[in-house]
Amino acid sequence: MLDWLKSMNKVYPEFWKNYLSTFNKKTKRFVVLATESTGENLHSDVILTIGAFSVIDDSIHIGDSFETVLMQYKFFHDNKMPFDFIVESKLKKMGEPDAMKAFIDYLGNAILVGHNINFSVAMINAALERLECGNLKNEALDVNIMHQKLIEITDQDFTLDELLATYKIPNEEKGSSPDTAYRTALLFLKLKSRLGIK
């Protein structure tokens, strides 16, 4: 009850208000998301990279993409870990607050898609909480659940590598989040077509 009262009078950042206003209209845009994080603890781990591509109708829109490395120097310093990959990465680099603002601006009211998408959403929500924002409002589709629905098996989870192999999508060695997002987008198009999703 107290949390609800606090949220009533909460003043959100401008970028968050803009994001919330995008839900006044329906969308046919999907955003296929891949994130990389330092671990699976929502309180102590952080997002390292974000990669995303939009899908509209039956096409991946390469020009409508998002990719960044989050400069989590404090996390690496506090945990006495090296951060060479941040320096070496050719992806655009941003601090967490700027990366979250830019991603939310990019995302808008799109339907999120990913493998284990609930975890990515939870990590993004944890980062948004640090910016005193609310949780993501977007609908989300998980390619694992889509595959389960297609083959009518609900008691078995499939890794992304297994799904890519099943649908004959080339899967070279582990790449960056944008590489993973692109392969997941190809997988999504196949699943979307077979399930008759418009």
C-alpha positions in Angstrom: 0.0 0.0 0.0 2.8 2.4 0.9 4.7 1.6 -2.3 1.5 2.4 -4.3 1.1 5.8 -2.5 4.8 6.6 -3.1 4.4 5.9 -6.9 1.4 8.2 -7.1 3.4 11.3 -6.5 6.6 10.1 -8.1 8.2 12.5 -10.6 9.7 10.5 -13.4 12.6 11.6 -15.7 11.5 13.2 -19.0 12.7 10.2 -21.2 10.5 7.9 -19.1 7.4 10.1 -19.5 8.1 10.1 -23.3 8.4 6.3 -23.3 5.1 5.9 -21.4 3.3 8.2 -23.9 4.2 5.8 -26.8 1.7 3.3 -25.4 -1.2 5.4 -26.5 -1.2 3.6 -29.9 -0.8 0.0 -31.1 2.4 -1.1 -32.7 3.4 -3.7 -35.3 7.1 -3.3 -34.5 9.0 -6.0 -32.7 12.4 -5.4 -31.1 14.6 -8.5 -30.9 16.9 -8.1 -27.9 20.0 -9.8 -26.7 21.9 -8.7 -23.5 25.1 -9.9 -21.9 25.4 -9.5 -18.1 28.0 -10.2 -15.4 25.7 -12.9 -13.9 22.2 -13.7 -12.9 21.7 -11.8 -9.7 19.4 -8.8 -10.3 20.8 -6.9 -7.3 24.5 -7.4 -7.7 25.1 -8.1 -11.4 24.9 -5.6 -14.2 24.3 -5.5 -18.0 27.5 -5.4 -20.1 26.1 -5.2 -23.6 22.8 -4.7 -25.4 22.1 -5.6 -29.0 18.7 -5.2 -30.7 17.2 -5.2 -34.2 13.7 -4.2 -35.2 11.4 -6.5 -37.1 8.4 -5.1 -39.0 6.1 -7.4 -40.9 8.5 -10.1 -42.2 11.7 -8.1 -42.4 14.7 -7.3 -40.1 15.4 -3.6 -40.4 19.2 -3.4 -40.2 19.1 0.4 -40.1 16.8 0.3 -37.1 19.1 -1.3 -34.6 20.7 -0.6 -31.2 24.0 -1.7 -29.9 26.2 -0.6 -27.0 28.7 -1.6 -24.4 27.9 -0.3 -21.0 30.9 1.1 -19.2 30.4 -0.6 -15.9 33.8 0.4 -14.5 32.5 0.7 -10.9 31.3 -2.9 -10.9 34.6 -4.2 -12.3 36.6 -2.0 -9.8 34.5 -3.0 -6.8 34.8 -6.7 -7.7 38.5 -6.4 -8.7 37.8 -7.7 -12.2 39.6 -6.7 -15.4 37.6 -4.6 -17.9 39.8 -5.1 -21.0 36.8 -6.1 -23.2 35.2 -2.7 -22.7 38.3 -1.0 -24.0 38.8 -3.5 -26.9 35.2 -3.6 -28.0 34.3 -1.8 -31.3 30.7 -1.3 -30.2 29.6 2.2 -29.1 30.3 2.7 -25.4 28.0 4.4 -22.9 27.6 4.7 -19.1 24.6 2.8 -17.8 22.3 5.9 -17.3 22.9 7.1 -20.9 22.6 3.5 -22.3 19.3 3.0 -20.6 17.9 6.3 -21.8 19.0 5.6 -25.4 17.6 2.1 -25.3 14.2 3.2 -24.0 14.1 5.9 -26.6 14.9 3.3 -29.3 12.5 0.7 -27.9 9.3 2.8 -27.5 6.2 0.6 -27.5 7.6 -2.2 -29.5 7.0 -5.9 -28.6 10.1 -7.3 -27.2 11.5 -10.7 -28.4 14.4 -12.8 -27.2 15.6 -16.0 -25.8 15.1 -16.1 -22.0 13.6 -12.6 -22.5 12.2 -12.4 -18.9 15.7 -12.3 -17.6 16.8 -9.5 -19.9 13.7 -7.6 -19.0 14.4 -8.1 -15.3 18.0 -6.9 -15.7 16.8 -3.8 -17.6 14.1 -3.1 -15.0 16.8 -3.3 -12.3 18.9 -0.7 -14.2 15.8 1.5 -14.7 15.1 1.3 -10.9 18.5 2.8 -10.3 17.3 5.7 -12.5 14.1 6.0 -10.5 11.9 4.8 -13.3 9.2 2.2 -13.4 9.3 -1.2 -15.1 9.1 -1.9 -18.8 5.5 -1.9 -20.1 6.2 -3.8 -23.4 4.7 -7.1 -24.3 7.4 -9.8 -24.6 7.7 -13.0 -26.6 10.3 -15.7 -25.9 11.5 -17.8 -28.8 11.9 -20.8 -26.6 8.2 -20.6 -25.6 7.2 -20.0 -29.3 9.1 -23.2 -30.2 7.5 -25.1 -27.4 4.1 -24.0 -28.6 4.9 -25.1 -32.2 6.0 -28.6 -31.2 3.4 -28.9 -28.4 6.0 -29.6 -25.7 5.9 -27.4 -22.6 8.1 -29.3 -20.1 11.4 -28.9 -21.9 13.5 -25.8 -22.4 15.8 -25.3 -25.4 19.0 -23.3 -25.5 19.4 -20.7 -28.2 22.1 -22.9 -29.9 19.7 -25.8 -30.0 16.9 -23.6 -31.5 19.3 -22.2 -34.1 20.4 -25.7 -35.1 16.8 -26.9 -35.3 15.8 -24.1 -37.6 19.1 -24.3 -39.6 20.2 -20.8 -38.8 24.0 -20.4 -39.2 25.5 -20.1 -35.7 29.2 -19.3 -35.8 31.2 -19.1 -32.5 29.8 -16.9 -29.8 29.6 -13.3 -31.0 28.5 -10.0 -29.5 25.0 -9.1 -28.3 24.2 -7.6 -31.7 25.3 -10.9 -33.4 23.1 -12.9 -31.0 20.2 -10.4 -31.6 20.5 -10.8 -35.4 20.5 -14.6 -35.2 17.6 -14.5 -32.8 15.7 -12.2 -35.2 16.2 -14.8 -38.0 14.9 -17.5 -35.7 11.9 -15.3 -34.7 10.9 -14.7 -38.4 10.8 -18.5 -38.9 8.8 -19.1 -35.7 6.5 -16.1 -36.4 5.7 -17.4 -39.9 5.0 -21.0 -38.7 2.8 -19.8 -35.8 0.9 -17.3 -38.1 1.8 -14.2 -36.0 1.2 -11.0 -37.9 
